[in-house]
């Protein structure tokens, strides 16, 4: 770590430092996987910690790169896990991508359709913005590639001439047929977007291929990189700010990953960043000289902030 | 192109130059896709050209990165397309990978099993070298991932403790379940091999995701690069040389790709390299100052060499 870079302040167990930390912010942007839960397991004390923050007048916003769920589906997950929330405080990369397509990309006819690699969450959010799309969870694409596909994709007869954009997110049903369609659209000039480029997807206390791995075969075969809409992309920060009218100086990003969450907060010039050690990144990573991002604060786990309640 | 780098000699239409070229070599290593055929379409005049070379006492060896077929299956393809050949002159990346595993890697029990991502060609060649493997075309892996898979892969209970190597090749049945298995084995220390890392797979006069795209999600989620056994890897050249006892100075590599074929021949210090323009690479690519490799000779198509017969 360079000498100009202050060490992150460790808050766990230090009640007065925790209270000072909380008082510095009005808004907490919270990553979900690795912070609130791992897969379907909610970390202990998280519900109480969120309630504590809200009881002190703080706004909580869940900012997640997972594109497999729409905001509505996320809300169901929150409710099912006993975490009070509402759709308005949920911000996923599928939503962020849809906003980007409808309000920034503004695809003009006749090339205004999106070819989707991903799960239902992306489709729901595209629909909510009135964007037409093909691919996604359509069973027509969940099958083996055939000699007729090779022929029709190569000569273009099986391609939809209205597709002007390929959007790739985490897809548990990724296959060669979908990748082949996407490759042909990209070779014919479609805009290349990714909901996010996370290298791994945390699940069941393990790591699985992330959304970035899904778009990598396309990056490798086209030589093009997608515009990524998830953290740490500032397109997502702009969308969050636009929606919540937040004061960046009074906002703190909370996450487990240096390369997405903490970098997102630092690049966005937020007042603070808080790393938790319940997910991907370890302390050694920000102590390394080539650290991708160094948080301003850290705790062992999010619920360590709950200790602040002791002094109330 | 640097001033020290001579321009490739263009042979098309120049009968005496073609005859001189042919006389310089005893062995021609030939790439298949984009040189001999594209998919199931044999380029015109190729059969006659191969016969011409053989009639002049030249040895022809087919060196291909395509791992989806075994040598036996390749022979069937050659025969079906009317190209006389035999198993001994076919050298594929699946065979090259199997040789590497059995004779160089020499996996020791109890970690001597290979997890395969790829098609039957790899399986056949692994069997021919007596290497045990799982994955590949096994229908048990050709399905959607389930919550039980996530759990069992994360805790390791669904993993085979004997797997010591992951071998990834082109797989038309690639899916999230296979990638997830491979990722867990790699995270637990398995050796990472790829039959080849071609960025695209030429088929039906079009381009599809290549074997490199199949291993890319694993590269991206592990941060590891595989040892690639196809061209331009010199592991493959060593295997070819070991088998055919060739004199490198009297050997010419013929191919359509600068980044695999031509580089393979140059790195292998062969006496010559011949580029054909019926496949991936275009003339502009070796004329660029940052060309990955520059051939010694080029023709529009392989059968242009057949013009040499005019002077016989």
Boltz contact constraints between the chains, C-beta under 6 A:
constraints:
  - contact:
      token1: [A, 145]
      token2: [B, 172]
      max_distance: 6.0
  - contact:
      token1: [A, 150]
      token2: [B, 203]
      max_distance: 6.0
  - contact:
      token1: [A, 150]
      token2: [B, 204]
      max_distance: 6.0
  - contact:
      token1: [A, 151]
      token2: [B, 204]
      max_distance: 6.0
  - contact:
      token1: [A, 154]
      token2: [B, 204]
      max_distance: 6.0
  - contact:
      token1: [A, 154]
      token2: [B, 205]
      max_distance: 6.0
  - contact:
      token1: [A, 154]
      token2: [B, 206]
      max_distance: 6.0
  - contact:
      token1: [A, 172]
      token2: [B, 145]
      max_distance: 6.0
  - contact:
      token1: [A, 172]
      token2: [B, 176]
      max_distance: 6.0
  - contact:
      token1: [A, 174]
      token2: [B, 176]
      max_distance: 6.0
  - contact:
      token1: [A, 175]
      token2: [B, 175]
      max_distance: 6.0
  - contact:
      token1: [A, 176]
      token2: [B, 172]
      max_distance: 6.0
  - contact:
      token1: [A, 176]
      token2: [B, 174]
      max_distance: 6.0
  - contact:
      token1: [A, 179]
      token2: [B, 209]
      max_distance: 6.0
  - contact:
      token1: [A, 180]
      token2: [B, 208]
      max_distance: 6.0
  - contact:
      token1: [A, 183]
      token2: [B, 209]
      max_distance: 6.0
  - contact:
      token1: [A, 199]
      token2: [B, 220]
      max_distance: 6.0
  - contact:
      token1: [A, 199]
      token2: [B, 221]
      max_distance: 6.0
  - contact:
      token1: [A, 200]
      token2: [B, 221]
      max_distance: 6.0
  - contact:
      token1: [A, 203]
      token2: [B, 150]
      max_distance: 6.0
  - contact:
      token1: [A, 204]
      token2: [B, 150]
      max_distance: 6.0
  - contact:
      token1: [A, 204]
      token2: [B, 151]
      max_distance: 6.0
  - contact:
      token1: [A, 204]
      token2: [B, 154]
      max_distance: 6.0
  - contact:
      token1: [A, 205]
      token2: [B, 154]
      max_distance: 6.0
  - contact:
      token1: [A, 206]
      token2: [B, 154]
      max_distance: 6.0
  - contact:
      token1: [A, 208]
      token2: [B, 180]
      max_distance: 6.0
  - contact:
      token1: [A, 209]
      token2: [B, 179]
      max_distance: 6.0
  - contact:
      token1: [A, 209]
      token2: [B, 183]
      max_distance: 6.0
  - contact:
      token1: [A, 209]
      token2: [B, 217]
      max_distance: 6.0
  - contact:
      token1: [A, 209]
      token2: [B, 221]
      max_distance: 6.0
  - contact:
      token1: [A, 212]
      token2: [B, 220]
      max_distance: 6.0
  - contact:
      token1: [A, 213]
      token2: [B, 217]
      max_distance: 6.0
  - contact:
      token1: [A, 213]
      token2: [B, 220]
      max_distance: 6.0
  - contact:
      token1: [A, 213]
      token2: [B, 221]
      max_distance: 6.0
  - contact:
      token1: [A, 216]
      token2: [B, 216]
      max_distance: 6.0
  - contact:
      token1: [A, 216]
      token2: [B, 217]
      max_distance: 6.0
  - contact:
      token1: [A, 216]
      token2: [B, 220]
      max_distance: 6.0
  - contact:
      token1: [A, 217]
      token2: [B, 209]
      max_distance: 6.0
  - contact:
      token1: [A, 217]
      token2: [B, 213]
      max_distance: 6.0
  - contact:
      token1: [A, 217]
      token2: [B, 216]
      max_distance: 6.0
  - contact:
      token1: [A, 220]
      token2: [B, 199]
      max_distance: 6.0
  - contact:
      token1: [A, 220]
      token2: [B, 212]
      max_distance: 6.0
  - contact:
      token1: [A, 220]
      token2: [B, 213]
      max_distance: 6.0
  - contact:
      token1: [A, 220]
      token2: [B, 216]
      max_distance: 6.0
  - contact:
      token1: [A, 221]
      token2: [B, 199]
      max_distance: 6.0
  - contact:
      token1: [A, 221]
      token2: [B, 200]
      max_distance: 6.0
  - contact:
      token1: [A, 221]
      token2: [B, 209]
      max_distance: 6.0
  - contact:
      token1: [A, 221]
      token2: [B, 213]
      max_distance: 6.0
